[in-house]
Amino acid sequence: MILGGGFGGLDVARAIGRSRAARDYWDTVLVDKENFFQFNPLLPAVAVRQMARHRNIRFYKNKAIAIDLGGRTVRLHNQRTESYDTLVIAVGSVTNYYGVPGAEEHTRPFKTLVDAMTLRARVVEVFEMAEQAANAAQRRRLLSFLIVGGGVTGVEVAAELIDMARDTLLPRYPSLTAGDLSVTIVEGGSRVVSSARPEHSAYVLRFLERRGVSVRRDARVARVEDKRVTLTDGTVLEAFTLLWTAGVHPPALVRELPLLHTPDGRVKVEDTLRALDPAGHPLDDVYVIGDCAAALRADGRFQPALSQTAIAMGSYVGKRLIAQAVGHPVPAFQFADVGYIISLGKHSSVLDLFGIPLSGKLAWLMWAGAYLIKMVGIRKQIEVGLDHLTHFFFEHDTSQIMNRRQVLSDEELNLSLGPPDPVPATPATPAPPAAPLADPARTP
Ligand SMILES: Cc1cc2nc3c(=O)[nH]c(=O)nc-3n(C[C@H](O)[C@H](O)[C@H](O)COP(=O)(O)OP(=O)(O)OC[C@H]3O[C@@H](n4cnc5c(N)ncnc54)[C@H](O)[C@@H]3O)c2cc1C
């Protein structure tokens, strides 16, 4: 039984599906709460069910609720309980709020396709509202965005957001200027994308600031309230839309298993990716891969939570399961990541591949090409390729087809846009730092 059909789980299933011996030996069931595969680096969707059908693997669109390691069963929704001989845990990760009070309640995560779609819809909605606002203070309030977390996801979201807002939306709303818009990143560490080379962190910082994003570094969030973030030094920052991209950890289903865990809840695995029990002994026939796994590298650090790690782990476990079917031994798991690619919105990226650093437009082309190759299925490759091409020549699509209730709270929905302004435009506490963007019409 494979729990989770993401980067890791899908590769286990694919490996089994490709081997006749493994197909005959294993009766494989893949369980995922979604029937699509979310390609996080681009966040489009490709079919999981379709892939499973072609490869003689049963697929259940269902959610694992509890794992009983002793009884070798997994409880699913709809009162189904499935037993297993061998279990692969590949359920990925969920947003980590690090126990910051109010963070989960008052910020929006950016982890799923639905998160991405609702954010996009919300951006369009607040522009529509700002266009009708009675005064500049209200326009600025509506068009303020704050992102907590300056890691890869945070900077990529900021870059896309500023592109869409500035290049596509602003020209379509005659009452709005670039000065009404503010995008702020709050990063706890001293540099953005700390996993990248220091010179790439500096490049990303310069790039974002040039595009008008305000970046606050060494700024740790102590508390979050409605549209308001308080830092540990007492500074209060306000924004109409708060996003949380500060980190991930495994879901409670995995964090609560009676196994050996890292402090953030990942399961420690030995060199064949089998889970370790609290005494440090490997559990026969329970593999943990991808974002849920803490696998030691040769340098004593853990493998990074990246799609390439999950794919390598999935292929490795797939190989082990094939080897078990044909009776061959498999050496220990070894993997060195090939580098990283960080997209900075329209046609710019920074990357480090096999130790070679690159930035700018060529890096963006390599980013687009690399992820296109990685997509599952020729149909999605063509669709996404055409989409990239369309984006080269046209702006973002700004039609907003979601229900307003899905993207705005009741209070936001009923916000008065006419005078007198019912909400104080300036905060009671120190002024927000979210510097409005320079208006291109007024700056050289
Ligand atoms: C916005 C974003 C951008 C990213 N960009 C990059 C990037 O550019 N490069 C990179 O290398 N990495 C990137 N990552 C990280 C990368 O996506 C993860 O490291 C990778 O997806 C981990 O693979 P996985 O198989 O462990 O989990 P996932 O790919 O997340 O798959 C987990 C699967 O389990 C399913 N699932 C979860 N809970 C249950 C349950 N209880 N029952 C059944 N099914 C369940 C989910 O539906 C999902 O299909 C990004 C992540 C995000 C969120």
The ligand as a Gaussian input file, in Angstrom:
#p B3LYP/6-31G(d) Opt

LIG

0 1
 C        4.283000      26.061000      -3.623000
 C        5.398000      25.048000      -3.607000
 C        6.425000      25.165000      -4.520000
 C        7.464000      24.230000      -4.517000
 N        8.445000      24.369000      -5.444000
 C        9.447000      23.464000      -5.489000
 C       10.452000      23.564000      -6.476000
 O       10.447000      24.494000      -7.296000
 N       11.417000      22.612000      -6.488000
 C       11.432000      21.574000      -5.590000
 O       12.332000      20.723000      -5.669000
 N       10.516000      21.453000      -4.653000
 C        9.504000      22.369000      -4.573000
 N        8.548000      22.259000      -3.594000
 C        8.643000      21.151000      -2.616000
 C        8.139000      19.857000      -3.227000
 O        6.871000      20.068000      -3.789000
 C        8.056000      18.770000      -2.158000
 O        9.324000      18.597000      -1.585000
 C        7.569000      17.451000      -2.771000
 O        6.261000      17.621000      -3.273000
 C        7.576000      16.337000      -1.733000
 O        7.084000      15.158000      -2.332000
 P        6.220000      14.131000      -1.489000
 O        5.970000      12.961000      -2.363000
 O        6.843000      13.910000      -0.157000
 O        4.856000      14.912000      -1.184000
 P        3.782000      15.529000      -2.190000
 O        4.324000      15.676000      -3.551000
 O        3.241000      16.715000      -1.498000
 O        2.659000      14.398000      -2.233000
 C        1.916000      14.030000      -1.111000
 C        0.631000      13.397000      -1.612000
 O       -0.046000      12.807000      -0.514000
 C       -1.426000      13.092000      -0.561000
 N       -1.914000      13.033000       0.819000
 C       -1.630000      13.875000       1.841000
 N       -2.238000      13.481000       2.974000
 C       -2.901000      12.340000       2.660000
 C       -3.716000      11.435000       3.412000
 N       -3.941000      11.608000       4.723000
 N       -4.258000      10.379000       2.766000
 C       -4.040000      10.186000       1.439000
 N       -3.280000      10.995000       0.697000
 C       -2.711000      12.052000       1.297000
 C       -1.490000      14.475000      -1.190000
 O       -2.752000      14.686000      -1.806000
 C       -0.354000      14.415000      -2.204000
 O       -0.776000      13.966000      -3.470000
 C        7.492000      23.172000      -3.568000
 C        6.451000      23.069000      -2.637000
 C        5.412000      23.989000      -2.654000
 C        4.287000      23.863000      -1.646000

